[in-house]
Amino acid sequence: MEVIGVTVSANVLSSDQRAAGMCRSAPPTAVAIDLGSSSIGVWAAHRGTISAPCGDAFPVAACRPVLAGEHDQTVVRRVVEAVLAPSHLVFIDTVRAAAIGSGAAAGSLLVTDVGAQLTEVALLDHGRVVAARRADIGTRDLARGATVDLVSDVVAHHLEALWGETARTQLAPALTRGLLVVGDGATHPGLSAALSAVLRLLVYRAASPRTAALNGAGLAAMSLLRHPART
């Protein structure tokens, strides 16, 4: 059975109104969803159609911003259950999903997910979030006058906070590996170079930075099929 992993943007978590599908995005596109009893079909303008079978065992792994609270999860749960009605629903931090989707979850890892409206920074140990920070700034702000240097300074500030509260035995291997950048910001010209300059670290981006979290969530959803008792 094919499984859908759902990634939820920061817009959804900002208010019930946005969670209901009223968030603004640019550029807009038309999307159609056919929720059948045996399959789900999704059509998007200029993207074509995809479909997946569903049935009694239809798990969903939903990405959440790191440090999301109970209210945030409740909002997302209502949306996902109302639209997809999955048999199982689990949440996975976006930074963790991105590490899994990038094939970089093993060992200690520093990762930053620079999205459209939210930037997340985390230290992971074998896929487990050890410490994390997030800020309400992203690539959308770059189109509104913010600079690449500002975004890189925000990331640097949060990393310094992580360094101050994390054991050196956990941090040293991660520093050796460098900083993994995922999300829309990873494709932005100059951001990786700016981060490397201010952090004095190796900065590298995932092979598919925009879909890394989605791919990781998909793998998590597939694991639910194999081990449903884990939910």
C-alpha positions in Angstrom: 0.0 0.0 0.0 1.2 3.5 -0.8 1.2 5.9 2.1 1.0 9.7 2.1 3.2 11.7 4.4 1.7 15.1 5.2 3.8 18.2 5.8 2.1 21.1 7.5 3.5 24.6 7.1 3.9 27.1 9.8 0.9 29.0 8.4 -1.4 26.2 9.5 -0.3 26.5 13.1 -0.7 30.3 13.4 -4.4 30.3 13.9 -7.6 28.3 13.5 -8.6 30.5 10.6 -5.4 29.7 8.7 -5.8 26.0 9.7 -9.2 26.0 8.0 -7.5 26.7 4.7 -7.6 30.5 4.6 -3.8 31.1 4.7 -2.3 33.2 1.9 0.4 31.9 -0.3 2.1 33.1 -3.4 1.8 32.3 -6.2 -1.7 30.7 -5.8 -2.6 27.5 -7.5 -5.7 25.3 -8.0 -5.8 22.0 -6.1 -8.5 19.3 -6.2 -8.8 16.3 -3.9 -10.9 13.2 -4.4 -11.4 11.3 -1.1 -12.8 8.0 -2.3 -13.5 4.9 -0.1 -10.6 2.9 -1.6 -8.3 5.6 -3.0 -7.2 9.2 -2.7 -6.6 11.4 -5.7 -4.9 14.8 -5.8 -4.8 17.1 -8.8 -2.8 20.3 -8.9 -2.7 22.8 -11.7 0.4 22.4 -13.9 1.4 19.4 -11.7 -0.8 16.6 -12.9 -2.6 14.0 -10.9 -1.4 11.4 -8.4 -3.4 8.8 -6.6 -2.9 6.3 -3.8 -4.9 3.4 -2.5 -6.2 3.6 1.0 -8.2 1.4 3.3 -8.4 0.2 6.9 -4.6 0.7 7.4 -4.0 4.3 6.3 -1.4 6.0 8.6 -0.3 9.6 8.3 2.9 11.1 9.6 2.4 14.9 10.0 5.3 17.3 10.2 5.2 19.9 12.9 7.5 22.9 13.6 10.0 22.1 16.4 8.8 23.3 19.8 5.1 23.1 18.7 2.7 23.1 21.6 -0.4 21.1 22.4 -2.7 23.7 20.8 -0.7 23.6 17.6 -0.9 19.8 17.4 -4.6 19.9 18.1 -5.2 22.3 15.2 -3.2 20.1 12.8 -4.9 16.9 14.1 -8.3 18.4 13.4 -7.4 19.3 9.9 -5.7 16.0 9.0 -8.4 13.9 10.5 -11.2 15.9 8.9 -9.6 15.7 5.5 -7.9 12.3 5.4 -9.5 10.3 8.3 -6.3 8.2 8.8 -6.3 5.1 10.9 -3.2 6.3 12.7 -1.7 9.8 13.0 1.7 10.6 14.4 3.6 13.8 14.6 7.2 14.2 13.7 9.3 17.4 14.1 10.1 18.9 10.7 13.9 19.0 11.4 13.8 15.3 12.3 11.8 14.4 9.2 14.2 16.5 7.1 17.2 14.7 8.5 15.6 11.3 7.8 14.6 12.4 4.3 18.1 13.6 3.6 19.7 10.4 4.7 21.6 12.2 7.5 19.8 11.1 10.7 22.6 8.8 11.9 24.9 10.3 14.5 25.0 13.9 15.8 23.7 16.5 13.4 23.1 20.3 13.3 20.3 21.2 11.0 18.4 24.3 10.1 15.2 24.4 8.1 14.7 27.8 6.6 11.1 27.9 5.3 8.9 30.6 3.9 7.8 32.0 7.3 9.7 30.0 9.9 13.3 29.1 10.6 14.1 26.1 12.8 17.5 25.2 14.2 18.2 21.9 16.0 20.8 19.5 17.3 19.9 15.9 16.6 21.3 12.7 18.0 20.5 9.7 15.9 17.3 11.4 14.8 16.2 12.5 18.3 15.9 16.3 18.9 18.3 17.2 21.7 17.8 20.9 21.6 16.1 23.3 19.3 15.1 26.9 18.6 12.9 28.6 16.0 12.2 32.1 14.8 9.4 33.7 12.8 11.5 34.7 9.8 12.0 33.0 6.5 12.4 33.4 2.7 9.2 35.3 2.4 10.8 38.1 4.5 13.6 38.2 1.9 11.1 39.4 -0.7 9.9 42.0 1.8 13.2 43.7 2.4 15.0 41.4 4.9 18.5 40.5 3.9 20.3 37.2 3.7 22.7 38.5 6.4 19.7 39.0 8.7 18.5 35.4 8.3 22.0 34.1 8.8 22.4 36.2 11.9 19.2 34.7 13.3 20.4 31.2 12.6 23.8 32.0 14.2 22.1 33.5 17.3 20.0 30.3 17.9 23.0 28.1 17.3 25.0 30.0 19.9 22.1 29.4 22.3 22.2 25.7 21.6 25.9 25.6 22.1 25.6 27.2 25.5 23.2 24.6 26.8 24.4 21.4 25.1 27.1 19.0 26.3 30.3 19.2 24.4 30.3 15.4 24.0 27.1 15.7 21.9 28.1 18.9 20.1 31.6 18.1 19.0 30.7 15.4 16.4 27.9 17.6 15.0 30.3 20.6 14.6 32.7 18.3 12.7 29.9 17.4 10.2 28.9 21.0 9.8 25.4 22.5 9.3 22.8 20.8 7.1 20.4 23.3 5.5 17.0 22.3 4.2 13.8 24.0 3.2 13.2 26.8 0.7 16.1 28.8 2.1 18.6 26.1 1.1 17.9 27.0 -2.6 18.3 30.8 -2.0 21.4 32.3 -3.6 24.0 33.4 -1.1 22.4 32.0 2.1 24.6 29.0 2.6 27.7 31.1 1.9 26.5 33.8 4.4 25.9 31.1 7.0 29.3 29.6 6.5 30.9 33.0 6.9 29.2 34.0 10.1 29.4 30.5 11.7 32.8 29.5 10.4 31.4 26.1 9.8 31.0 23.8 6.8 27.5 24.5 5.5 25.9 22.1 3.1 22.4 21.6 1.7 20.3 18.5 1.3 20.1 17.0 -2.2 16.4 17.8 -2.3 16.0 20.5 0.3 12.4 21.5 -0.4 11.1 17.9 -0.1 13.5 16.5 2.5 11.0 16.8 5.3 8.2 15.4 3.2 10.3 12.4 2.2 11.2 11.8 5.8 7.6 12.0 6.9 6.8 9.5 4.1 9.3 7.1 5.5 7.9 7.5 9.0 4.4 6.8 7.6 5.7 3.7 5.9 7.2 2.5 9.2 3.7 2.7 10.7 2.5 0.2 8.2 5.2 -2.2 9.3 4.9 -1.5 13.1 1.4 -0.1 13.8 1.8 -1.0 17.5 4.3 1.9 17.8 1.6 4.4 17.6 
